[in-house]
Amino acid sequence: RGSADAQYCELDVVPGELNRFTLTGCLTQRSEPLPLAFAIQDGASYAGAILKDELTQADIQIDGHLKRQTRPGITGTVIAQTQSAPLHDLLKIMLKKSDNMIADTVFRTIGHERFGVPGTWRAGSDAVRQVLRQKAGIDLGNTIIADGSGLSRHNLLAPATMMQALQYIAQHDNELNFISMLPLSGYDGTLRYRGGLHEAGVDGKVSAKTGALQGVYNLAGFITTASGQRMAFVQYLSGYAVPPEDQKQRRAPLVRFESRLYRDIYQNN
């Protein structure tokens, strides 16, 4: 397409039932494939589709449809079972790659295990509040925890409360082994190519978790300063926007801000 059309050429994604997505709109002409990744909307139907596909490949005929239901009072024989990876391994993947599905699954599972009820968002939220209050002495007060991934814009968490959590982690990391699971600036995960940290000269010095939505760029974790001191920090940046003509370089101001901020923290502490 010509440049005039390309300016308004957009691809829209419409989620549907059974984890199906409809793509509408247009794409500018390109020589490379366009990678797309979508979050699973219905975990049960997704698992059922995988099971059906595996049975078909094993030449096991299926009549009818797969259904998810509970049948109390009926016992069966376990013919196969699988266990997830250990929690530590899952948390490492979740933190390094910012895996939202693992985050939400763990969040809801905490609610299930804590209260013995179905793993709902409400149960997960109440369980996290209870654990932080009882184990870490952190009262979340008017904090809103809507999910485990942070994708919901209903989440509200004050920087001071986040700092309390980081300080608890730092004080108990010999037991938690949490900091090593965070992305490491310039080396892995979501901080491998973080331009602001690279320009600040702190590759290998920052272990932190990213959090980004439209107009929001958050970063919370730890930095090892030039003096060898490990400091906790919380960066909340919201309402971030640039003029339409600067969209191609929309991250440039963010990179400049972070490079100056973390260079100063690193050199002067």
N, C-alpha and C positions, 0 to 999 in steps of 0.2 A: 504494500500500500504506500501511497505517497505520504510525505511528511505531514501535510495538513490533516489527513485522515488518521494518521498514526497518533497524533496528539490526543485524540479522543477514543482511541481503540482500547477497550477494556474487556477483561474476561470476568464474568460474574459466576459465582458458585451458589447454587440453590440446594440446600440439604433436603433430602426426602426421607421416606420411611425405609427401614431395613438397611441403613447405612448406604443408601444410594444418593449420588450427587448428580445434579444436572448442571452442565457448563453451558453458558450462553454468552453471546457477545462476539468479540473478535480478538485475534492476535496479530501483532505486527509480524511481518515476514522475518524469519530467523533461521540460521543455519544449524543451531544446536537445539536439542530437545528441551522442552520446558518442564522441569521437575515439579510435580505437585504432590503434596502430602495433606491428608485430611484426618482430623480426629474422629475416632469411632464414636458414633452417637448412641448406639444400642449394643452394649457388650454381649448381651445374651444372644441376640440374633446373629451377631458376628461369630460367636463361638459355635452356634448351631450350623452356620453356613460352612465353617471350616470342617466340622465333624461330618456333615453330609458329603462334602467334597472328598474327604479322606476315605469314607466308606465306599464312595463310587469308584475311586481309584483302586480300591482293594477288591473290586468286583462284587461288592455286597449290595444287593438290590434293596432300594427303599421304596415302600409304598406309602403314599400320603405325605404329610408334612411334619417337620420337627416342631415340637411344642415344649415350652418351658412351663412346668407345673409341679406342684408338690402333692404327693399322694401319701398321706399319713396312714400308718398301720400296715403298709405293704413293705416287706423286706425283700431285698434282692441280693444277688451275689456280685461282688466287685470283680469285674473282669479286667480292669485296667485303671491305673491312677497315675497322676503325675504331681510332683511338688514343684513349686516355684523356686527360683534361686533364693539363697539366704537373704534375709532382710538387708544385711550390710551391703551385699552386691547390688540389690535393687536400689538402695538409697544412693549408692555411688553413681549408677547410671542416671538416676533421677536428677541428681545435683549437677553432675558434669554436663549432661546433655539437655538439661531443663525439660525432662520428659513429663509432660502434663498428665498423661494417662496413669503413670505410676504414682504420681503425687496424689491424684484424686482417689485412686484405688486404695492406697495406704491410709489416706485420710478417713475414708468411709470404713475401712477395716478396723481402724482404731476404735471407732464408735461401736462397731459390732462386738469387738472383743471386750471393750470396757463395760458395756451395759447389757450384753447378751441379747441385743435386738438387731433387726435388719440394719445393714450398713447404710444409713441415710446421711444426707448432708447435715441435718440437724444433730444426729447422734455424733457424727464426726466433730462438729463444731463444739458441742458440749464436752466431749471427751478431751479435746485439745485444751480447752479452758481448765478443766479439772486437773489434767496432768501438769500443766504449767504452774497452776496454783499450788498443788500439793508437792510436786517434786522440785520446782525451781523458785517457789515463792513469788511468782509473777502473777499479779492480778490484772487480767485483761480489761476490766472495767467496761467502758463503752466501745471497746474494739468490736468490729464485726468481722467474723470469719465465715465467709459464704462457701468456700471450697478449699481444696488442698493445693490446687495448682496456682491460684492467684489470678486466674483468667477473668473471674467475675469482677465487674466494676463496683459491686456492692461491698467488696472487701475494704475495710478501713482499719489501719494499724498505724499508730503514732510512731514517729522515729524513735522517741524515747523508750517506747515499749520494745521495739526491735533491738535497741541497744541493750536493754536488760537481758534479752534472750542471748545475744552475742556474748555478753559478759559471763553469763552462766556457762555457755559452751566453752569459753576460754578457761574458766576455772575448773572444769570437769572433763577436759578433752582427753586426759589420760585414760579415762573410763569410756568416754563416748567415741573417741577416734573419729570425730566429725570433721575437723578442719581439713584433714588430708583428702576428704571426699569432695571438697569444693573445687570448682574450676580454678586452675592456676594460670595467672596472667602470662600470655606469650607461649604457653605450653599445651594446654588441653581445654576441652570443653568449650563453653560459651565465652571464655576469656582468651582463647588462643589468638584471636585476631582483633582484640579490642584496641582500636587505634589510639584512643586517648591514653591508655595505660602504657602502650608501647612507646609513644612519643614522650611520656613522662619518665621513661627509663626505668620502669619498675617491673619489667618482665621477670617472672619467677618470684616476685615479692608480694603479690596480692592473691589471696585466696578468698573468693567471694561468690555470691549468688546474684545473678542478674534477674531483672524483672521488667519486662517491657510490654506496653500496650500503646495504642495510638496516642501520641502526646505524652507518654509516660516513660521515663528511663530511670529505673532504680538500681542500686547496687549496694549490697550490704555484706560485710565480711571483715577480713583482717589484712593489714599491711605490715610487713616487716621493714622498719625504717633503716636509714643509713647507720644509726647507732646500734642496730640489732634489736631494738624494742619492737614487740608485736602489739599493734594497736587495733582496736575494733573501730569500725566506722560505718556510718549509715548515710547513704546518698539518696534522697528522694527528689526527683525532678519531674514536675507535672506541668501541664499547660504548654508543653514544648511544641512550637510551630514555626515554620519559616514561610516566607512569601512564595506564591506559586512558581515564580520564575527561578527560585532557588531549590526546587524540589530535588533536582539531580544531586545537589550537594547538601541535602538536608541534615546530614549528620556532622557536617564540618564544624558548626558552632559547638556541638556537644563534644566533639573530639578536642577542640581548643580548651573548653572549660575543664574537661577531665584531665587533660595533660598538665595544665597549670595547677589544678587542685592537688593532684596526687604527687606531682613533683615537689610541691611545697611541703606536703605532709611528710614525704620521704626524706627530704633534705634537712628539714628543720625540727626533727624529733629524734 
